[in-house]
Amino acid sequence: MNILVYIPFLSQQNGGTRQYSVGLLKLVAKDTINKYFIYHNNNDDEVLEIIKLHPHLQVIRDTDVNYKPENYFSKKIRQFQDKLATKLRL
């Protein structure tokens, strides 16, 4: 199974959030049955080291995602138009 885990901006100022995120990542690193995609845009050395040591963990950054909001909304509008046209033909 593919699982996405979001790790927000981390710093020592975040206190427990950082420790919790690193602890959770260490826990999922032991699960070799699933593949984990870690959505993390920062260069936290500890997080990146854990990901590097485990091949079933893969880091995803904003630059890796080809997502343009205008494409999303254009697609949704086209889908609505198609549904409406289909209902009007009935």
Secondary structure, DSSP 8 states (H G I E B T S, - for coil): -EEEEE-----GGGTHHHHHHHHHHHHHHT--SSEEEEE--S--HHHHHHHHH-TTEEEE-GGG----HHHHHHHHHHHHHHHHHHHHH-
